[in-house]
Amino acid sequence: MSKVGRNDPCPCGSGKKYKKCCEPRDDELSLEQSRRAGGESLAAIARALAEDIARNSLHSGEHNGERDDEIYELSDRVDALVKDGRFDEAEAVARKLEADYPDDPVGTECLASVCEARGLNQAAAELYRRAAAGMQLRGEGNFCECCHDHMLELAQRLDSAPSASLLTQSDPP
């Protein structure tokens, strides 16, 4: 079976180009399948992360700004893991950040950076847009306008970039 090109008509019959119709959903399904395949190892990583946080007393309440400190520490950890190419661990930390602080878009932004590093550009773009929307919901004083705009710029840049799966299937090295 041949792969559908981004600019080809969508196989669903909508009349739209594949990239504007079913490709984002297909990318998300592919991401979900890879998550399920690595689910057991991700669960082990999440357990280890929770134990590590408990050992470091991040939830002890010993200082002001504990919530922000933990958010920044986890965010920095995601960045470091991505730089080291440890994407599964980075994703586990980003998902923990999203789960523990659902009202803060930093977790979504971290997850977007993991997807971007993996070459899942459409998924990353959507997550950056979601982070920007979360910043807007939090309101003035929580995030500056330039951070919000930066998220939208990243999303726009990734919208026009080919995804890794498409590069490996149709583009020469």
N, C-alpha and C positions, 0 to 999 in steps of 0.2 A: 504494500500500500504506500503510495507516495504521500509526502508531507505537503500540507497546504502552505503556500507562501503568504506572507503577511498582507500583500496587496492583491491576492487572489480573491475571487468572490467566496463568501463564507459558505461552507458546505451545508449549513442549516437551511439555506434557501431564502434568507432574508433579503438578499440583493445588496447587502452591505459588504465592504471589504472585511476580510477575516480579522484584521487587526482592530477594527472598530466594532466588531460583533462578538464572536465567541472566543477569540484568542485570550483575553484577560481571564475568562472563566477556565479555559483549558490550562493556562499557566497556574492558576490557583489550584486546580485539581491535581496537577503534576506536583506542586509543592506539598499538598496534603498527602499524596501517596508517598512521597519521600519522607515526610514526617512520620507517617504510620510505620514505614519500614524501619525507621530509626527510633521508634517510640520507646522501646524498652531501654535503649541506651540513654535516651533523653530523660526518662524517668529516673534512672540511676544518677545522672548528672544533676538533676533537680534536687534529689535527696542529698547528694553530697554538698550542693550549694547551700541548702537549708542548714545542714550541720555546720558548715563553715561559718555561716552568718551567726548561728547560735554561739559557736565558740568565740567569735570575735565580739560578742555582746553588743551587736548593733541595735538590738531591741531593748537594751537595758534602761534607756531613758536617763542616762547619766549627764546629758548636756542638752541645751536648747537647740532647736533645729534638727533634732534627730531624724525626722522624716526626710527633710531635704538632704541631710548628710547621707542617708542610706540610698536615696534616689541617685545622688551624684556618684556615690561609690559604685553602685551597680551599673550605672551608665558608663562610667570609666572602665569598668571591668568588661563590658560588652565591647567597647572600642579596642581594648587590649587583646581580647580573644580574637576579634575580627582581624586585627593586624597580624596575629600569630597564625591565621588561617584555621583556627579552631571554631568553625562555624556552628557545629552542633551545640557546643557548650555556650557559645555566644547567643544562639537562639534560645536556649533554655533559660539563660539569665534574663534576656529581653522579655520572654514570656512571663517569667516570675515578676519582673518589674511591672508589666502590664496588669497581671493578676492582683498584685499587692497594692497597686496604686492606680486603679482604673480611672480615676478622675484626672490623672496627670498624663499628658501626651508624650512624655519622655520615653516611656516604654514602647509606645508605638513607633516613635522615631528610631529607637534602637533596633527594633525588629525590622524596620525599613532598611537600615544600614546593613543588617545581616543579609537580607534578600538582595540588596544591591551588590554586596560583595560576592554573593553566589551567582550573580548574573541574571537574577530573576527580576528584570527591570520593570515589567508591568506590575508585578506584585509590590515591588518597592515603591513605585510611583503612587500607587493607590494608598499605601501605608503613609507615605509622606503627606499626601492630601488629607488623610484622616488625622494625622498629627497636627497639621495646620488648622483644621477645623476644631480640634480639641483646644488648641491655643486660643482660638477666637472665643470659644465657649467659656474658657477660664476668665476671660476679660482682661481689661487694662490693668496693669500693675503686676500681672503674673508672668507675662511674656511680652517682649518688645515686638514691635511691628516688623523689625528687620528679621527676627527669627521666624516669624510667621511667613514672611515673604520668601525667606530662604527655603523653607519647606516646599513652597509652591514652585520655586525655581528648580529645585531638585526633581520634583515630580514632572515638570514640563520637560526637563532635559532627558529624563529617563523614558518619557513617552515616545521620544523619537529614536531612542537607542535600541538596537536589536537585543533580544534576550539571548542568554548563553545557549539555551537549547536550540534556538534557531541558527546560531552561529555554527554550532557543531554539525548541524544537519545539512545546511545548504551553502555555507560560505567556505571558500578555500582557506587554509591556514595562513 
